Amino acid sequence: MIPKLHYISQGNSPKEHIENIQKACSAGAELVELRLQNVSEKKYLKLATEAREITSYFQTRLLINNDYKTAKQVKADGVHISTANVCPISARKHLYTWQIIGASANTLKDCEVLLEKQVDYISLSSFKTKEKSDPKAIGLEGFSAIIDALKSKTPILGAGGIIKEDVASILETGISGIRVSNEITKDFDLMRTFNNLLSASATDEKRHTFE
């Protein structure tokens, strides 16, 4: 079962990423992703180990961005692949069988390719961008069209500039959950709000299933 809310780490320094992961876990995060760039392998392993210790204490799941070797080494819950340079099939060969693999997509074609590579979930973005006219912004119509075309049981999560006011509309498109970074980093108290909105949706789904 893939959690409906993923928090992607943010920070102005590696230390701040770790501090924010701690805050996210304290706020009730079910899953966090360590996402760092321009860090040496040795430093990344050290930080991933720290993140694993924190998430283990809180019983929060941990994903490592792109670096599946580090994900295996620290026994993270899986890896999120956000670059075409890393192949899910290659990553799968290196990981433990219980570790999950998620990957980023921007188009229907991207999603179809990832499904063929048997990822455990897909992150579809960007929901919105700073410039509304930006063609990279998928929006609600894009989410709906891609979900309808795929007809897949693999969870598709929405990402990219999502705020709490967007959640209900996004879930109506058939999107399974959301990946949030900036909005939660600004206010970790919103973790509870996001979780409640997503849980309410899950309750509605069960109610409709049994009726």
DRENDRENKE-225156 format. One record per residue (C-alpha): residue in three letters; x, y, z. Coordinates in nm, 4 decimals, decimal comma. Layout:
BEGIN
<rec res="ala" X="X" Y="Y" Z="Z"/>
...
//
This chain:
BEGIN
<rec res="met" X="0,0000" Y="0,0000" Z="0,0000"/>
<rec res="ile" X="0,1508" Y="0,3307" Z="-0,1099"/>
<rec res="pro" X="0,0821" Y="0,6185" Z="0,1354"/>
<rec res="lys" X="-0,1399" Y="0,8940" Z="-0,0032"/>
<rec res="leu" X="0,0902" Y="1,1758" Z="0,1139"/>
<rec res="his" X="0,4633" Y="1,1953" Z="0,0406"/>
<rec res="tyr" X="0,6772" Y="1,4741" Z="0,1873"/>
<rec res="ile" X="0,9860" Y="1,5556" Z="-0,0214"/>
<rec res="ser" X="1,2672" Y="1,7062" Z="0,1834"/>
<rec res="gln" X="1,3673" Y="2,0672" Z="0,1355"/>
<rec res="gly" X="1,6303" Y="2,2902" Z="0,2895"/>
<rec res="asn" X="1,9039" Y="2,5434" Z="0,2230"/>
<rec res="ser" X="2,1657" Y="2,2957" Z="0,3442"/>
<rec res="pro" X="2,1949" Y="1,9172" Z="0,3930"/>
<rec res="lys" X="2,1549" Y="1,9738" Z="0,7674"/>
<rec res="glu" X="1,8297" Y="2,1597" Z="0,7083"/>
<rec res="his" X="1,6980" Y="1,8715" Z="0,4955"/>
<rec res="ile" X="1,7526" Y="1,6371" Z="0,7892"/>
<rec res="glu" X="1,5971" Y="1,8823" Z="1,0346"/>
<rec res="asn" X="1,2909" Y="1,9136" Z="0,8099"/>
<rec res="ile" X="1,2595" Y="1,5363" Z="0,7823"/>
<rec res="gln" X="1,2569" Y="1,5262" Z="1,1636"/>
<rec res="lys" X="0,9865" Y="1,7949" Z="1,1700"/>
<rec res="ala" X="0,7810" Y="1,6101" Z="0,9086"/>
<rec res="cys" X="0,7989" Y="1,2861" Z="1,1060"/>
<rec res="ser" X="0,7060" Y="1,4678" Z="1,4275"/>
<rec res="ala" X="0,4082" Y="1,6196" Z="1,2444"/>
<rec res="gly" X="0,2791" Y="1,2757" Z="1,1449"/>
<rec res="ala" X="0,4307" Y="1,2042" Z="0,8040"/>
<rec res="glu" X="0,3706" Y="0,8500" Z="0,6860"/>
<rec res="leu" X="0,6387" Y="0,8720" Z="0,4169"/>
<rec res="val" X="0,9266" Y="1,1107" Z="0,3491"/>
<rec res="glu" X="1,1745" Y="1,1295" Z="0,0638"/>
<rec res="leu" X="1,5327" Y="1,2439" Z="0,1080"/>
<rec res="arg" X="1,6022" Y="1,4562" Z="-0,1968"/>
<rec res="leu" X="1,9494" Y="1,6095" Z="-0,2083"/>
<rec res="gln" X="2,1617" Y="1,7348" Z="-0,4956"/>
<rec res="asn" X="2,5305" Y="1,8139" Z="-0,5370"/>
<rec res="val" X="2,6396" Y="1,6030" Z="-0,2415"/>
<rec res="ser" X="2,9266" Y="1,3532" Z="-0,2457"/>
<rec res="glu" X="2,8494" Y="0,9809" Z="-0,2199"/>
<rec res="lys" X="3,0086" Y="0,9642" Z="0,1241"/>
<rec res="lys" X="2,8098" Y="1,2636" Z="0,2506"/>
<rec res="tyr" X="2,4888" Y="1,1324" Z="0,0961"/>
<rec res="leu" X="2,5321" Y="0,7970" Z="0,2705"/>
<rec res="lys" X="2,5871" Y="0,9728" Z="0,6042"/>
<rec res="leu" X="2,2760" Y="1,1875" Z="0,5582"/>
<rec res="ala" X="2,0673" Y="0,8935" Z="0,4398"/>
<rec res="thr" X="2,1758" Y="0,6997" Z="0,7492"/>
<rec res="glu" X="2,0638" Y="0,9899" Z="0,9694"/>
<rec res="ala" X="1,7317" Y="1,0069" Z="0,7837"/>
<rec res="arg" X="1,6836" Y="0,6317" Z="0,8287"/>
<rec res="glu" X="1,7447" Y="0,6584" Z="1,2039"/>
<rec res="ile" X="1,4884" Y="0,9380" Z="1,2345"/>
<rec res="thr" X="1,2231" Y="0,7691" Z="1,0219"/>
<rec res="ser" X="1,2729" Y="0,4351" Z="1,1957"/>
<rec res="tyr" X="1,2141" Y="0,6004" Z="1,5335"/>
<rec res="phe" X="0,8859" Y="0,7492" Z="1,4114"/>
<rec res="gln" X="0,7937" Y="0,4383" Z="1,2081"/>
<rec res="thr" X="0,7809" Y="0,6590" Z="0,8987"/>
<rec res="arg" X="0,8697" Y="0,5182" Z="0,5584"/>
<rec res="leu" X="1,1790" Y="0,6583" Z="0,3859"/>
<rec res="leu" X="1,2513" Y="0,6878" Z="0,0152"/>
<rec res="ile" X="1,5863" Y="0,7953" Z="-0,1269"/>
<rec res="asn" X="1,5829" Y="1,0075" Z="-0,4408"/>
<rec res="asn" X="1,7557" Y="0,8360" Z="-0,7370"/>
<rec res="asp" X="2,0431" Y="0,6734" Z="-0,5441"/>
<rec res="tyr" X="1,9221" Y="0,3129" Z="-0,5212"/>
<rec res="lys" X="2,2593" Y="0,1873" Z="-0,3968"/>
<rec res="thr" X="2,2358" Y="0,4143" Z="-0,0936"/>
<rec res="ala" X="1,8702" Y="0,3152" Z="-0,0526"/>
<rec res="lys" X="1,9770" Y="-0,0476" Z="-0,0266"/>
<rec res="gln" X="2,2703" Y="0,0270" Z="0,2006"/>
<rec res="val" X="2,0635" Y="0,2121" Z="0,4629"/>
<rec res="lys" X="1,7678" Y="-0,0238" Z="0,4150"/>
<rec res="ala" X="1,5343" Y="0,2585" Z="0,3165"/>
<rec res="asp" X="1,1814" Y="0,1581" Z="0,2169"/>
<rec res="gly" X="1,2592" Y="0,2307" Z="-0,1445"/>
<rec res="val" X="1,3777" Y="0,4755" Z="-0,4058"/>
<rec res="his" X="1,2107" Y="0,7512" Z="-0,6050"/>
<rec res="ile" X="1,3527" Y="0,7923" Z="-0,9544"/>
<rec res="ser" X="1,3245" Y="1,1458" Z="-1,0878"/>
<rec res="thr" X="1,5697" Y="1,1243" Z="-1,3756"/>
<rec res="ala" X="1,5778" Y="0,9344" Z="-1,7031"/>
<rec res="asn" X="1,9391" Y="0,8440" Z="-1,6258"/>
<rec res="val" X="1,8233" Y="0,5800" Z="-1,3776"/>
<rec res="cys" X="1,6276" Y="0,2805" Z="-1,5069"/>
<rec res="pro" X="1,3707" Y="0,1215" Z="-1,2736"/>
<rec res="ile" X="1,4589" Y="-0,2239" Z="-1,4092"/>
<rec res="ser" X="1,8266" Y="-0,1756" Z="-1,3221"/>
<rec res="ala" X="1,7350" Y="-0,0380" Z="-0,9806"/>
<rec res="arg" X="1,5109" Y="-0,3369" Z="-0,9128"/>
<rec res="lys" X="1,8024" Y="-0,5750" Z="-0,9686"/>
<rec res="his" X="2,0025" Y="-0,4018" Z="-0,6958"/>
<rec res="leu" X="1,7302" Y="-0,3497" Z="-0,4352"/>
<rec res="tyr" X="1,5826" Y="-0,5876" Z="-0,1823"/>
<rec res="thr" X="1,2580" Y="-0,7470" Z="-0,2987"/>
<rec res="trp" X="1,0579" Y="-0,5582" Z="-0,0336"/>
<rec res="gln" X="1,1820" Y="-0,2135" Z="-0,1377"/>
<rec res="ile" X="0,9504" Y="-0,0044" Z="-0,3534"/>
<rec res="ile" X="1,0315" Y="0,1940" Z="-0,6658"/>
<rec res="gly" X="0,8487" Y="0,5086" Z="-0,7665"/>
<rec res="ala" X="0,9277" Y="0,7326" Z="-1,0614"/>
<rec res="ser" X="0,8437" Y="1,0740" Z="-1,2023"/>
<rec res="ala" X="0,6459" Y="1,1304" Z="-1,5217"/>
<rec res="asn" X="0,5270" Y="1,4370" Z="-1,7114"/>
<rec res="thr" X="0,3222" Y="1,2861" Z="-1,9938"/>
<rec res="leu" X="0,0969" Y="0,9929" Z="-2,0769"/>
<rec res="lys" X="0,3825" Y="0,8339" Z="-2,2722"/>
<rec res="asp" X="0,6137" Y="0,8643" Z="-1,9705"/>
<rec res="cys" X="0,3530" Y="0,6859" Z="-1,7594"/>
<rec res="glu" X="0,3092" Y="0,4055" Z="-2,0119"/>
<rec res="val" X="0,6862" Y="0,3458" Z="-2,0245"/>
<rec res="leu" X="0,7099" Y="0,3371" Z="-1,6451"/>
<rec res="leu" X="0,4188" Y="0,0936" Z="-1,6158"/>
<rec res="glu" X="0,5989" Y="-0,1395" Z="-1,8554"/>
<rec res="lys" X="0,8971" Y="-0,1207" Z="-1,6210"/>
<rec res="gln" X="0,6702" Y="-0,2225" Z="-1,3323"/>
<rec res="val" X="0,7206" Y="0,0679" Z="-1,0958"/>
<rec res="asp" X="0,5168" Y="0,0612" Z="-0,7739"/>
<rec res="tyr" X="0,3801" Y="0,4122" Z="-0,8200"/>
<rec res="ile" X="0,4117" Y="0,7085" Z="-1,0570"/>
<rec res="ser" X="0,4491" Y="1,0740" Z="-0,9621"/>
<rec res="leu" X="0,2779" Y="1,2871" Z="-1,2274"/>
<rec res="ser" X="0,3763" Y="1,6534" Z="-1,2501"/>
<rec res="ser" X="0,3586" Y="1,9410" Z="-1,2635"/>
<rec res="phe" X="0,0075" Y="2,0058" Z="-1,1440"/>
<rec res="lys" X="0,0746" Y="2,3784" Z="-1,1632"/>
<rec res="thr" X="0,3702" Y="2,6079" Z="-1,2267"/>
<rec res="lys" X="0,4476" Y="2,9670" Z="-1,1329"/>
<rec res="glu" X="0,3416" Y="3,0778" Z="-1,4788"/>
<rec res="lys" X="-0,0164" Y="2,9656" Z="-1,5454"/>
<rec res="ser" X="0,0406" Y="2,9640" Z="-1,9196"/>
<rec res="asp" X="0,3401" Y="2,7279" Z="-1,8845"/>
<rec res="pro" X="0,2709" Y="2,4190" Z="-2,1031"/>
<rec res="lys" X="0,4403" Y="2,2022" Z="-1,8387"/>
<rec res="ala" X="0,1442" Y="2,2598" Z="-1,6082"/>
<rec res="ile" X="-0,0853" Y="1,9563" Z="-1,6362"/>
<rec res="gly" X="-0,3752" Y="2,0786" Z="-1,4247"/>
<rec res="leu" X="-0,6947" Y="1,8927" Z="-1,3363"/>
<rec res="glu" X="-0,7892" Y="1,8241" Z="-1,6978"/>
<rec res="gly" X="-0,4471" Y="1,6733" Z="-1,7667"/>
<rec res="phe" X="-0,4646" Y="1,4529" Z="-1,4583"/>
<rec res="ser" X="-0,8120" Y="1,3295" Z="-1,5565"/>
<rec res="ala" X="-0,7149" Y="1,2604" Z="-1,9182"/>
<rec res="ile" X="-0,4040" Y="1,0637" Z="-1,8242"/>
<rec res="ile" X="-0,5777" Y="0,8611" Z="-1,5521"/>
<rec res="asp" X="-0,8632" Y="0,7757" Z="-1,7906"/>
<rec res="ala" X="-0,6225" Y="0,6728" Z="-2,0662"/>
<rec res="leu" X="-0,4046" Y="0,4555" Z="-1,8427"/>
<rec res="lys" X="-0,6799" Y="0,2593" Z="-1,6670"/>
<rec res="ser" X="-0,4083" Y="0,1252" Z="-1,4364"/>
<rec res="lys" X="-0,4272" Y="-0,0050" Z="-1,0805"/>
<rec res="thr" X="-0,0770" Y="0,1329" Z="-1,0161"/>
<rec res="pro" X="-0,1095" Y="0,4391" Z="-0,7890"/>
<rec res="ile" X="-0,0613" Y="0,7706" Z="-0,9698"/>
<rec res="leu" X="0,0313" Y="1,0576" Z="-0,7382"/>
<rec res="gly" X="0,0012" Y="1,4238" Z="-0,8261"/>
<rec res="ala" X="0,2900" Y="1,6639" Z="-0,7690"/>
<rec res="gly" X="0,3986" Y="2,0193" Z="-0,8423"/>
<rec res="gly" X="0,2842" Y="2,3270" Z="-0,6524"/>
<rec res="ile" X="-0,0043" Y="2,1538" Z="-0,4728"/>
<rec res="ile" X="-0,1686" Y="2,3382" Z="-0,1809"/>
<rec res="lys" X="-0,4378" Y="2,2173" Z="0,0569"/>
<rec res="glu" X="-0,7158" Y="2,3874" Z="-0,1399"/>
<rec res="asp" X="-0,6292" Y="2,1704" Z="-0,4414"/>
<rec res="val" X="-0,6609" Y="1,8305" Z="-0,2734"/>
<rec res="ala" X="-1,0336" Y="1,7592" Z="-0,3091"/>
<rec res="ser" X="-1,0393" Y="1,8500" Z="-0,6799"/>
<rec res="ile" X="-0,7227" Y="1,6506" Z="-0,7516"/>
<rec res="leu" X="-0,8618" Y="1,3361" Z="-0,5897"/>
<rec res="glu" X="-1,1783" Y="1,3648" Z="-0,8008"/>
<rec res="thr" X="-0,9636" Y="1,3116" Z="-1,1118"/>
<rec res="gly" X="-0,8712" Y="0,9615" Z="-0,9961"/>
<rec res="ile" X="-0,5259" Y="1,0569" Z="-0,8669"/>
<rec res="ser" X="-0,4355" Y="0,8295" Z="-0,5729"/>
<rec res="gly" X="-0,2459" Y="1,0785" Z="-0,3582"/>
<rec res="ile" X="-0,0058" Y="1,3709" Z="-0,3617"/>
<rec res="arg" X="0,3608" Y="1,4559" Z="-0,3195"/>
<rec res="val" X="0,4230" Y="1,7859" Z="-0,1421"/>
<rec res="ser" X="0,7379" Y="1,9772" Z="-0,0585"/>
<rec res="asn" X="0,7226" Y="2,3560" Z="-0,0368"/>
<rec res="glu" X="0,3762" Y="2,3939" Z="0,1143"/>
<rec res="ile" X="0,4524" Y="2,1643" Z="0,4080"/>
<rec res="thr" X="0,8064" Y="2,2960" Z="0,4587"/>
<rec res="lys" X="0,6574" Y="2,6436" Z="0,5107"/>
<rec res="asp" X="0,4248" Y="2,5090" Z="0,7823"/>
<rec res="phe" X="0,4602" Y="2,1554" Z="0,9154"/>
<rec res="asp" X="0,1254" Y="2,1903" Z="1,0951"/>
<rec res="leu" X="-0,0278" Y="2,1468" Z="0,7477"/>
<rec res="met" X="0,0805" Y="1,7816" Z="0,7549"/>
<rec res="arg" X="-0,2253" Y="1,7031" Z="0,9670"/>
<rec res="thr" X="-0,4510" Y="1,9042" Z="0,7330"/>
<rec res="phe" X="-0,3259" Y="1,7209" Z="0,4245"/>
<rec res="asn" X="-0,3583" Y="1,3838" Z="0,5991"/>
<rec res="asn" X="-0,7128" Y="1,4626" Z="0,7087"/>
<rec res="leu" X="-0,8159" Y="1,5683" Z="0,3570"/>
<rec res="leu" X="-0,6689" Y="1,2518" Z="0,2087"/>
<rec res="ser" X="-0,8155" Y="1,0296" Z="0,4815"/>
<rec res="ala" X="-1,1601" Y="1,1801" Z="0,4294"/>
<rec res="ser" X="-1,1326" Y="1,0853" Z="0,0643"/>
<rec res="ala" X="-1,0312" Y="0,7295" Z="0,1550"/>
<rec res="thr" X="-1,3321" Y="0,7026" Z="0,3881"/>
<rec res="asp" X="-1,5641" Y="0,8196" Z="0,1104"/>
<rec res="glu" X="-1,4177" Y="0,5598" Z="-0,1252"/>
<rec res="lys" X="-1,4842" Y="0,2799" Z="0,1239"/>
<rec res="arg" X="-1,8371" Y="0,4054" Z="0,1901"/>
<rec res="his" X="-1,9200" Y="0,4043" Z="-0,1816"/>
<rec res="thr" X="-1,7651" Y="0,0593" Z="-0,2211"/>
<rec res="phe" X="-1,9885" Y="-0,0943" Z="0,0441"/>
<rec res="glu" X="-2,3108" Y="0,0819" Z="-0,0554"/>
//
